[in-house]
Structure formats: structure tokens, C-alpha cells
Amino acid sequence: MMTPREQVCKACDGTGLQADDENWQYKCPVCGGDGILDLEGNYETARTVAVDENNRVLD
């Protein structure tokens, strides 16, 4: 089943992953790594992302 384009996460382009400027990949915080947005508006609360001294995300 193909996902309608309106539901694809635009932050990660549907991959579920994002990369920083050093190309370290991490789970997309917008869609939670699913690659699909919940159109019903049931979003998790925002969380603070832990980073190291080089601003790399610590998961």
C-alpha cells in the first residue's frame, strides 16, 4: 500500500532518518522514525535532545 504524499514526513522525506552536518544518522524527531505523519494530531510531547560537545545527538 502506498502512502499518500500528504502523510510523508517532510523533515526526513519518508526515510525515518535525519543526518547532521557530519553525516551521523539518527531517528527523525518529527515523525518518530516512522517516515509517516499522524494526520489526526496525536503527537508526542517535545523532548530535549542530548548532544555531546560536538553537537552530535546521543541516542
Secondary structure, 3 states (H helix, E strand, C coil): CCCCHHHECCCCCCCCEEECCCCCEEECCCCCCCCECCCCCCCCCCCCCCECCCCCECC
